[in-house]
Amino acid sequence: MSVNREDFGITFEITVGTTKTFQLTILDPDTNLAVDMTDTNVYATGVVKIYKPDGTLIDSGTNVSFTDRANGIVSFTILASITTSANAGNWIGEIEFSNITPVIIDQQKFNFNIIESY
């Protein structure tokens, strides 16, 4: 059994063996308002990573779809190949945005739970 060691304010949950699409509004931590991502030179790409608290990656390559750039809404799909029994637990999710260079310009964390089904 794993334990949430830090609360990042947002928690996504998925059951083992499931594929699921998640939606997230990216907020500016200073203003708590949605980030305008319409500048595709600044917000060119996004990727989601899921890892254990010790840094072991479970998923490092889930691409982000910019669902509504003006309102900071993105989505991503976690595949059943990631949500295996071996990966069940309470993990850290991280969404990372890069510009066209590509230089990472923003990273935000969330809690991610892969729940064992009995």
VOGUVO-758493 format. One record per residue (C-alpha): residue in one letter; chain; x, y, z; residue number from 1. Coordinates in nm, 4 decimals, always signed. Layout:
N
R_aa_ch_px_py_pz_i
R_A_A_X_Y_Z_NUM $
...
END
This chain:
118
R_aa_ch_px_py_pz_i
R_M_A_+0.0000_+0.0000_+0.0000_1 $
R_S_A_+0.1282_+0.3448_-0.0859_2 $
R_V_A_+0.0588_+0.6677_+0.0973_3 $
R_N_A_+0.0004_+1.0225_-0.0295_4 $
R_R_A_+0.3010_+1.2079_+0.1037_5 $
R_E_A_+0.1964_+1.5467_-0.0314_6 $
R_D_A_-0.1387_+1.6954_-0.1351_7 $
R_F_A_-0.1173_+1.8826_-0.4645_8 $
R_G_A_-0.4811_+1.9940_-0.4501_9 $
R_I_A_-0.6039_+1.7881_-0.7453_10 $
R_T_A_-0.6447_+1.4105_-0.7424_11 $
R_F_A_-0.7218_+1.1938_-1.0429_12 $
R_E_A_-0.8239_+0.8305_-0.9946_13 $
R_I_A_-0.8316_+0.5390_-1.2341_14 $
R_T_A_-0.8942_+0.1685_-1.1829_15 $
R_V_A_-0.6359_-0.0929_-1.2799_16 $
R_G_A_-0.6779_-0.2050_-1.6411_17 $
R_T_A_-0.8747_+0.1033_-1.7442_18 $
R_T_A_-0.8124_+0.3636_-2.0143_19 $
R_K_A_-0.9472_+0.7046_-1.9209_20 $
R_T_A_-0.9318_+1.0633_-2.0449_21 $
R_F_A_-0.8845_+1.3364_-1.7855_22 $
R_Q_A_-0.9442_+1.7099_-1.8190_23 $
R_L_A_-0.7552_+1.9751_-1.6254_24 $
R_T_A_-0.7669_+2.3538_-1.6071_25 $
R_I_A_-0.4166_+2.4969_-1.5744_26 $
R_L_A_-0.4134_+2.7709_-1.3135_27 $
R_D_A_-0.1595_+3.0452_-1.2581_28 $
R_P_A_-0.0320_+2.9789_-0.9027_29 $
R_D_A_+0.0019_+3.3523_-0.8352_30 $
R_T_A_-0.3493_+3.4576_-0.9407_31 $
R_N_A_-0.5379_+3.1253_-0.9226_32 $
R_L_A_-0.6879_+3.2144_-1.2634_33 $
R_A_A_-0.6825_+2.9973_-1.5748_34 $
R_V_A_-0.3704_+3.0371_-1.7877_35 $
R_D_A_-0.4302_+3.1715_-2.1401_36 $
R_M_A_-0.2452_+2.9218_-2.3605_37 $
R_T_A_-0.3370_+3.0704_-2.6992_38 $
R_D_A_+0.0248_+3.1603_-2.7788_39 $
R_T_A_+0.1376_+2.8382_-2.9471_40 $
R_N_A_+0.4991_+2.9585_-2.9499_41 $
R_V_A_+0.4955_+2.9630_-2.5689_42 $
R_Y_A_+0.2634_+2.6658_-2.5090_43 $
R_A_A_+0.3703_+2.4453_-2.8000_44 $
R_T_A_+0.3514_+2.1023_-2.6383_45 $
R_G_A_+0.2547_+1.9336_-2.3164_46 $
R_V_A_+0.3309_+1.5950_-2.1654_47 $
R_V_A_+0.2082_+1.4131_-1.8556_48 $
R_K_A_+0.4384_+1.2103_-1.6339_49 $
R_I_A_+0.3348_+0.9786_-1.3521_50 $
R_Y_A_+0.5924_+0.8684_-1.1016_51 $
R_K_A_+0.6401_+0.7170_-0.7593_52 $
R_P_A_+0.7597_+0.9433_-0.4756_53 $
R_D_A_+1.1109_+0.7974_-0.5144_54 $
R_G_A_+1.1202_+0.9247_-0.8749_55 $
R_T_A_+1.0524_+0.5925_-1.0498_56 $
R_L_A_+0.8589_+0.6753_-1.3663_57 $
R_I_A_+0.5398_+0.4844_-1.4362_58 $
R_D_A_+0.4537_+0.6928_-1.7447_59 $
R_S_A_+0.6675_+0.9582_-1.9072_60 $
R_G_A_+0.5118_+1.0060_-2.2459_61 $
R_T_A_+0.1406_+1.0843_-2.2377_62 $
R_N_A_+0.0796_+1.3796_-2.4682_63 $
R_V_A_-0.1485_+1.6644_-2.3705_64 $
R_S_A_-0.4299_+1.7881_-2.5965_65 $
R_F_A_-0.5069_+2.1585_-2.5736_66 $
R_T_A_-0.8858_+2.1384_-2.5443_67 $
R_D_A_-0.9590_+2.5094_-2.4883_68 $
R_R_A_-0.6384_+2.7126_-2.5008_69 $
R_A_A_-0.7981_+3.0470_-2.4092_70 $
R_N_A_-0.9351_+2.9027_-2.0852_71 $
R_G_A_-0.6320_+2.6879_-1.9963_72 $
R_I_A_-0.8156_+2.3578_-2.0423_73 $
R_V_A_-0.6131_+2.0530_-2.1434_74 $
R_S_A_-0.6861_+1.6821_-2.1567_75 $
R_F_A_-0.4802_+1.3643_-2.1572_76 $
R_T_A_-0.5544_+0.9937_-2.1850_77 $
R_I_A_-0.3942_+0.7361_-1.9577_78 $
R_L_A_-0.3885_+0.3944_-2.1238_79 $
R_A_A_-0.4633_+0.0568_-1.9680_80 $
R_S_A_-0.1013_-0.0412_-2.0403_81 $
R_I_A_-0.0012_+0.2095_-1.7674_82 $
R_T_A_-0.2725_+0.1164_-1.5171_83 $
R_T_A_-0.1472_-0.2319_-1.4375_84 $
R_S_A_-0.1700_-0.4079_-1.1003_85 $
R_A_A_+0.2050_-0.3595_-1.0604_86 $
R_N_A_+0.1508_+0.0180_-1.0881_87 $
R_A_A_-0.1399_+0.0386_-0.8410_88 $
R_G_A_-0.0904_+0.3003_-0.5713_89 $
R_N_A_-0.0960_+0.6680_-0.4848_90 $
R_W_A_+0.1469_+0.8465_-0.7145_91 $
R_I_A_+0.2495_+1.1907_-0.8336_92 $
R_G_A_+0.1325_+1.3266_-1.1676_93 $
R_E_A_+0.3142_+1.6083_-1.3381_94 $
R_I_A_+0.2111_+1.8065_-1.6408_95 $
R_E_A_+0.4953_+1.9751_-1.8262_96 $
R_F_A_+0.4655_+2.2430_-2.0958_97 $
R_S_A_+0.7361_+2.3359_-2.3441_98 $
R_N_A_+0.7721_+2.6190_-2.5924_99 $
R_I_A_+0.8760_+2.5746_-2.9571_100 $
R_T_A_+1.2503_+2.5748_-2.8729_101 $
R_P_A_+1.1667_+2.3271_-2.6823_102 $
R_V_A_+1.2379_+2.4640_-2.3381_103 $
R_I_A_+1.0215_+2.3616_-2.0427_104 $
R_I_A_+0.8252_+2.6697_-1.9375_105 $
R_D_A_+0.5871_+2.5326_-1.6745_106 $
R_Q_A_+0.5377_+2.2222_-1.4628_107 $
R_Q_A_+0.2477_+2.1523_-1.2294_108 $
R_K_A_+0.1863_+1.8513_-1.0063_109 $
R_F_A_-0.1257_+1.6597_-0.9072_110 $
R_N_A_-0.2031_+1.3425_-0.7120_111 $
R_F_A_-0.2690_+1.0334_-0.9242_112 $
R_N_A_-0.4206_+0.7148_-0.7828_113 $
R_I_A_-0.4249_+0.3836_-0.9657_114 $
R_I_A_-0.6795_+0.1769_-0.7734_115 $
R_E_A_-0.6664_-0.2029_-0.7558_116 $
R_S_A_-0.9962_-0.3682_-0.8444_117 $
R_Y_A_-1.0967_-0.6804_-0.6547_118 $
END
